[in-house]
């Protein structure tokens, strides 16, 4: 049976790089993959962008009201018609931005369509609160794998701290894509608590 995999980690833990490597591994063996991401992730427009500089266009983007299984099935039929081959895997980047219902669709794709789903994302926002999509993945994924990175102090980073300029902020909307005005730093629990004066959520 195909499975739903959730590979998560703090920012800068190599999630997008790992996704692109997984896609390469499938394709190197002559298999077809479908790359996807939520439309709300405007970083890189319609591409997956690794912090190492590797970029690849996605095949589909999911709007917040999309039926993910339906979008997948239509894409699968196009691939079958165009190439005569089936999809071997669905890879989804920035999966934390999906709705819980869309995550349920990922599980249905794995179980009912028989196609493995590799989902990559972060667990919590800059306030240490779980993203709804990530929370649902923690509940229903067949396999959970943490991708690790380090804090500036050398310990394992687990939180994503938001910065405006050089200043850390702990209030605001859950989603703010990093760019010119907003950046993020991966911190261990001790450094996060030091920056937030002991504040959590």
Protein Blocks (a to p, Z undefined) as FASTA:
>chain_A
ZZdddddddehilmmmmmmmmmmmmmmnopacdddddfklmghpjaccdfkopacddfbd
cdfkbcfklmmmmmmmmmmmmnopacfbdcdehklmpcfklmmmmmmmmmmnopacdddd
dfbdfkopacfklmmmmmmombdcddddddfkopacfbdcddehjbccfbdcfbdcddfk
lccddddfklmmmmnnopaZZ
